Amino acid sequence: MPMKIRHVAEWMACNFAHPVTVRQAAGLVAMSERTLLRNFKQITGMSPTAYLTQVRLANACRMLERTALPIDSIARRCGLGNRDYLAHLFRRHFNTTATDYRRACALARADSPSQVLRKQ
């Protein structure tokens, strides 16, 4: 991956919780917005906005798996604004809800051998 595109991707991954714009990302690597959009999509197969959404969803999944934070709090911490937008993205990308995802993760943990051993 070319260094400028990698830098933008890493910057987005580090700043996913904050508002991020293509203009900021382009300025970071001294490219025009149009050039960044074209190059980013050509290299990664997705737009910078789609990549940022993917990063935010991956972090939301991690938080749902590992914390008991309220879903609205997770949405805000992941830069998704609110619970409704997180719910919309979960339905669109995973065909489930954040609550059901969290429940499935908890059940999977409960069925793992390490959890069984702790119960005894």
C-alpha positions in Angstrom: 0.0 0.0 0.0 1.4 3.4 -0.9 2.7 5.4 2.1 0.2 8.3 1.8 -2.8 6.0 1.6 -1.5 3.9 4.5 -0.9 7.1 6.5 -4.6 8.1 5.9 -5.9 4.7 6.9 -3.8 4.6 10.1 -4.8 8.2 10.9 -8.5 7.2 10.5 -8.0 4.1 12.6 -6.5 6.3 15.4 -9.1 9.0 15.1 -12.3 7.0 14.5 -14.0 8.4 17.6 -13.8 11.9 16.3 -15.4 13.6 13.4 -13.2 12.8 10.4 -13.6 14.4 7.0 -12.1 13.6 3.6 -10.8 17.2 3.5 -8.8 16.6 6.7 -7.4 13.4 5.4 -6.5 14.9 2.1 -4.7 17.8 3.9 -2.8 15.4 6.0 -1.1 13.9 3.0 -1.1 17.0 0.8 -3.5 15.6 -1.8 -6.6 17.0 -3.3 -9.8 15.5 -2.0 -10.6 14.1 -5.4 -7.2 12.5 -5.8 -7.4 11.0 -2.3 -10.9 9.6 -3.0 -9.7 8.1 -6.3 -6.5 6.6 -4.9 -7.9 5.4 -1.7 -10.7 3.5 -3.5 -8.3 2.1 -6.1 -6.0 0.8 -3.4 -8.4 -0.4 -0.7 -11.5 -1.1 -2.8 -13.6 1.2 -0.7 -14.1 4.9 -0.2 -12.4 6.6 2.8 -15.9 7.0 4.3 -16.7 3.3 4.0 -13.3 2.5 5.5 -14.0 4.7 8.4 -17.4 3.1 8.9 -15.7 -0.3 8.9 -13.2 0.8 11.5 -15.9 2.3 13.7 -18.0 -0.9 13.4 -15.0 -3.1 14.3 -14.4 -1.0 17.4 -18.1 -1.1 18.3 -18.1 -4.9 18.0 -15.0 -5.1 20.3 -16.6 -2.9 22.9 -19.9 -4.9 22.7 -17.9 -8.1 23.2 -15.7 -6.8 26.1 -17.6 -4.2 28.0 -21.0 -3.7 29.6 -21.2 -0.1 28.5 -24.6 1.0 27.3 -25.0 0.8 23.5 -25.6 4.6 23.2 -22.3 5.2 25.0 -20.5 2.7 22.6 -22.0 4.5 19.6 -20.7 7.9 20.8 -17.2 6.5 21.7 -16.9 5.0 18.2 -17.8 8.2 16.5 -21.2 7.0 15.4 -23.2 9.6 17.1 -26.0 7.7 18.7 -27.6 4.3 19.3 -30.0 4.7 16.3 -27.2 5.1 13.8 -25.3 2.2 15.3 -28.5 0.1 15.0 -28.9 1.1 11.4 -25.3 0.2 10.6 -25.5 -3.1 12.4 -28.7 -4.1 10.5 -27.1 -3.1 7.2 -23.7 -4.7 7.7 -24.4 -7.7 10.0 -28.2 -8.3 9.6 -28.6 -8.2 13.4 -28.8 -5.7 16.2 -26.1 -4.6 18.5 -28.0 -6.0 21.5 -28.3 -9.4 19.8 -24.6 -9.3 18.8 -23.7 -8.7 22.4 -25.9 -11.5 23.6 -24.4 -13.9 21.1 -20.9 -13.0 22.2 -21.9 -13.5 25.9 -23.3 -17.0 25.0 -20.2 -17.9 23.1 -18.0 -16.9 26.0 -20.2 -18.9 28.4 -19.8 -22.0 26.2 -16.0 -21.7 26.0 -13.9 -24.1 28.1 -12.2 -21.3 30.1 -15.6 -20.1 31.3 -16.8 -23.6 32.2 -13.6 -24.1 34.3 -14.2 -20.9 36.1 -17.8 -21.9 37.0 -16.6 -25.1 38.8 
